[in-house]
Amino acid sequence: MSERTMVAPTASPGHKPPSAVQASAAWWVTAVAAGVVETIGTVAVLANDGEAIGPLLAGVGVRAVVYTVVLLVVAAFWRGRRWARIALGLGLGVVGMLSLVADPISWLADGNSLGDALGSADLQLALVIAIRTLHVVAVVMACVLMFRPAANRYFRRAG
């Protein structure tokens, strides 16, 4: 492949992306922020429960790298890079979403009741549910917005 086919051109210089792309990017950043808050909360709870700090910090390091890469891809998405839209849609919209819903779905499949859990939820569980819900909503909204007609035109022009 030539270098020209490997690197997608950016949208017209000096032009802001359409509102659908701007809103999608904001939702992607919100999803990352929710992931960061969730990570901090998980580490705090596990450290408080006596878990070894070393493995926890290694996990934080991996997530920090992933979140940094995601933010760089969101920046490329903002600039009209088609590969970034595909990467966000497949990587986070599909694979990332599966990772967000897999644990709750398997917990429910094990016979647990959401009603019972919510009825006896402490503040910690309520915060986990709220942050995870925000994370899921942010990914869904970002995906929907990034494929709106105005976004499609933006990425066609960028090509």
C-alpha positions, -999 to +999 in steps of 0.1 A: +000+000+000+011+035-007+015+060+021-015+079+007-039+049+012-026+041+047-032+075+062-067+090+060-068+127+052-082+151+077-113+172+072-110+206+057-086+227+078-103+253+100-137+237+098-153+225+129-169+191+127-207+190+125-226+190+158-233+152+156-195+146+155-188+171+183-215+155+205-203+120+197-167+130+207-181+145+239-199+113+247-167+093+240-148+115+264-177+110+289-173+072+285-136+075+292-142+097+323-168+071+336-141+044+330-116+064+350-140+069+379-149+033+378-113+023+379-105+046+408-136+033+427-126-004+421-090+002+432-102+020+463-126-008+473-101-036+465-073-019+484-096-013+513-105-050+513-068-059+517-059-067+480-022-064+471-015-030+457+010-042+430-015-061+408-040-033+412-015-007+400-006-029+371-042-029+361-044+008+365-014+012+342-030-009+315-063+011+318-043+044+317-027+033+284-060+022+270-078+054+280-050+075+265-051+056+232-089+061+231-086+098+237-061+100+208-084+081+186-113+104+196-091+134+186-085+117+152-122+111+149-128+148+155-105+157+127-124+134+103-102+104+102-123+075+089-102+048+105-109+065+139-146+062+134-144+026+125-120+019+154-144+036+179-174+019+165-160-016+164-135-014+193-156+005+218-191+002+204-190-035+201-161-050+221-161-023+248-198-025+252-196-063+256-171-059+283-194-034+301-225-056+300-209-091+304-206-091+342-241-077+349-256-102+324-238-132+339-247-120+374-284-119+363-280-153+345-267-168+378-302-162+392-296-129+410-324-103+412-318-067+402-348-057+423-333-074+454-299-059+448-313-024+443-335-028+474-306-036+496-280-015+478-255+005+499-240+038+487-210+019+471-233-003+450-255+026+440-224+045+428-211+015+408-245+011+391-247+048+384-212+050+369-217+018+348-250+031+336-235+064+326-207+045+308-231+024+288-253+053+279-222+073+268-211+046+245-245+041+230-250+079+224-215+082+209-222+054+185-256+067+175-243+102+169-212+092+150-233+076+122-259+104+119-263+118+083-242+149+090-214+128+104-215+105+074-212+136+051-183+149+072-164+116+069-171+114+032-157+149+026-127+140+047-119+112+022 
